[in-house]
């Protein structure tokens, strides 16, 4: 019996399908060799096509009306954790460095988290999720992760995060929110800072998941719908083309 083709911990593709058995965990090689300090990472869908265009529209074109619909999608991703995550969690968006925040004017992860929690209050009213946007700090201005290899990404965010007040997270369960999960370097670094500050557990939810090949090229994978084909994405420039415009209604919301 096949368990599945995705890692049960980080959601990445397994090196090979796992066959059910008492000693098999369904973990990818990275999670077996260096277990992350988060319990599980989930995402709504792949970082490609209209999803990629919508995220770029929010982040780089400041199309803030998109955050509500994208936040609803993020809520669906978070809902995957309802049967296993704690009933009460702090929700912490991955922070921007103050220089990046000044340049962009907002943190897209916080906007997504805000709208996701609004949706979850209706769909999962018994789930006590509290937004704690100022709890995690980015200590230094890291370079963009786009175009970096897996190892470079890890080094880029190593020691980049700190907790503003350890007492706020001690023995608390935490849900970390970000827009895109690629290699997991950011999620791992954030989880490490939170666990070192005393968090009881850390969970991760992102809007989109970008595939990654071992040679460092990022791929858009259709593994979410069971297909096998992968297509390499050439770069990750902060541009929004006509495809992005076509997915928004007159109210500036994605029309997925």
C-alpha positions, 0 to 999 in steps of 0.5 A: 500500500502506498502512503503517498508521494509527499513528505509527511513533515514538510510536504516536499516530494519523496525520493520514492513512494513509501510502502506502508510498514511499521518502520516507515515514516513517509519523510523526505531525505532532507527531513530524515537527515536534518529533521526541522523544528516544525511539526508539519508544513502545509500549503494551498497549492503550487507556486505557478501560473495564476497563483504566482501572478496573484502573489506578485500582484500583492507583493510588488504591485501592492494590489492589496485587494488581492489579500482577502481572497488569497487569505481565504485560500491560506485558510484552506491550507491551515484547515489541513492541520485542524485534526492534529494541531493544538486547539489554541495557537499563536499565529506569527507571520514571517517578518520583513526586515525594517529596511524591506518593510520601509521599501514595500510599505507592508508585510504580505505575510501579515496581510495574508494571516489577517484575512486567513484568521477572519475566514477561519473564525467562521469555518472553525469557530472553536479553533483559538488562533491569535495573531501575534505579528510583532513576536518574531523579528528579522535581525538583519536584511537578508538578500532575496532567496530567489535564485539561491541554491538550497545551501545558500538559502540556509546560510542566508537566513541562518540566525536571521530571526529572534523573538522579541519577548520569550515569555510571549511564546514559552510553552505556547503552540505557534503557527508560522505564516508565509506566502511561499515555501520553497526549500524550507530554509526560512521556515526552519530558521523561524522555527528554530528561533521560536523553539529556542525561545521556549515554544511548545511546538511550531507549525507552518502554513503557506499560500504556495509551494515552489518545487526545487530540483537538487541542482538548485533550479526551482520548478513548478510542479503539478504534484498537487493534482497527481500529475507527474510533469514538472516545468522549470521556472526561469527566474523569479522577477517581481513583475506582473504580466497580463496574466495577473491582470486577467485573474482580478475582478473589478474589485481587485480580487483574484477570480480563481 
